[in-house]
């Protein structure tokens, strides 16, 4: 970490200064941020742009937070490497045996991942420097309500005071106490990047977002994957039809699903493990990956010194302005719970910083897209069919399938689809659900129309570039419009 990232006082305190200065050094800041992930980074930069003196605290090896180092960026980069090296997206065009590289190794996957991580860390470092945010490397904890101790790992601790403090420490994979993790055979999602080889067989415990994303990646690599989930279905918050399409596609990649099953034990045998289910089934695999949710990284923050507590999952309660029970302390990102997305964390950090600095700012728009980077990917915004039905809100469905689009044929995606849920009364969009290539990009067109109060008529009358996947909006809009016109004709 270059000295230029630190104030002179902090640099002297951390590196090569007399012990007396190091132990007692106190630097005053207007805003101090704990954690440099998406939420913390945005909070720090927003406060700096408002003219405040800002510092950010994080461990040397974790600049950029979990998002860049072990979570979002590594997993999404891994996904792209898998798609490219396996040639999965081109197989409909060139045959099912098509592969860019016959023998794919962990080194092949890790090379691209480490490159992207390195570049993203540089981007974060440069952004913080450009905005004159002081970086204090080390672990931060509350000593007093407005005093943070920063331990840089060599036994010395820098004292830092701040008028406002933002907690953005993120989460780590939750590890059930009954499971013996060894980081090679029995792992959590962080352990994926440390695998020495691509397993021939894998058990994924938990069919949430992270579990299904990794299950689909390894299935694409040729690993025989078994997914175990105690609930009746996966991704319960997503549209059922979209989830069923994903499930069908994953089964085509030889993924086996075991729903309504609970793991009783995991037994290690030689170089593998046997997962024992309460139903009596025994499933052998080279690797068992637990995806049992996330745990807030608050246990070592010394929250009690600030008069704060966290729940059993390490989450901190905040109000609509992201302020905690201690008025000068804010919390943003995964550490406050749902939706625990990098995109929303960024916005939470910005809004918290504005509120902490007494600057007016609008609230986050209620329409927030969800992106699930499975293979193929899923994205949606707005409500699902089940939610609308339960609320007794009438709707019409318009569907476009990629196989009917010229662009779908060109790229070899015959399974993708886009679905619009439309109000027959107001003609407004109630939900947009996409499955297939580019889903996480395409969803923003629908999000914009919904956010601006647009109707399905706009999509019907708009001109989309041809051939594109975006054209699916017009096709789906026409489908919904034709259905509504038919009902009006019958009832009118």
Number of C-alpha atoms within 10 A of each C-alpha: 12 8 14 12 21 21 17 12 14 23 19 16 23 27 12 9 12 11 12 9 15 21 15 14 17 18 15 15 17 18 25 31 32 28 26 30 28 29 36 34 27 24 33 31 25 21 29 21 15 13 13 17 18 27 29 27 28 26 21 15 12 18 25 26 25 21 22 23 23 19 19 16 18 24 24 17 19 22 22 16 19 21 20 15 19 21 21 20 18 19 15 16 13 12 11 11 11 17 19 13 12 10 10 17 13 15 13 15 20 18 12 16 22 17 12 17 19 13 12 17 18 14 13 19 20 13 15 23 16 11 16 22 25 25 28 28 23 21 20 28 22 21 19 15 21 17 22 27 22 24 21 20 12 8 7 17 21 22 23 23 21 21 16 20 29 27 28 33 28 31 25 20 19 16 17 11 7 9 15 15 18 11 17 19 23 21 23 24 23 18 18 19 17 13 16 11 11 19 20 15 19 26 26 26 25 24 26 17 17 21 25 24 20 25 27 27 25 22 23 23 21 18 20 20 29 22 21 24 21 15 15 10 17 23 14 12 12 21 22 16 14 21 18 13 16 23 19 13 16 23 14 11 18 17 23 16 19 17 16 12 19 17 19 15 15 20 16 19 12 8 10 18 21 19 22 17 17 12 11 11 13 16 15 20 23 22 27 28 25 25 23 19 19 19 21 24 19 22 14 10 19 19 18 13 16 20 13 15 18 17 12 9 18 20 23 25 19 17 10 10 17 24 22 22 16 13 10 17 25 26 29 34 29 27 27 26 20 10 13 16 18 17 16 21 26 19 19 26 31 24 26 29 31 20 17 24 18 10 12 9 12 7 11 12 7 8 14 16 19 20 19 20 23 23 27 23 19 26 26 29 21 19 18 21 20 13 14 15 11 9 9 9 12 14 22 19 20 24 21 24 21 25 17 14 20 15 18 22 15 14 16 19 22 17 16 24 25 26 26 26 27 24 20 21 10 10 18 19 26 22 24 28 28 28 29 26 23 16 24 20 12 23 24 17 14 24 21 12 16 20 14 9 10 17 18 27 15 13 21 17 11 11 10 14 9 11 13 14 25 20 21 25 26 22 21 24 27 20 20 27 21 13 16 21 14 12 12 11 9 8 7 7
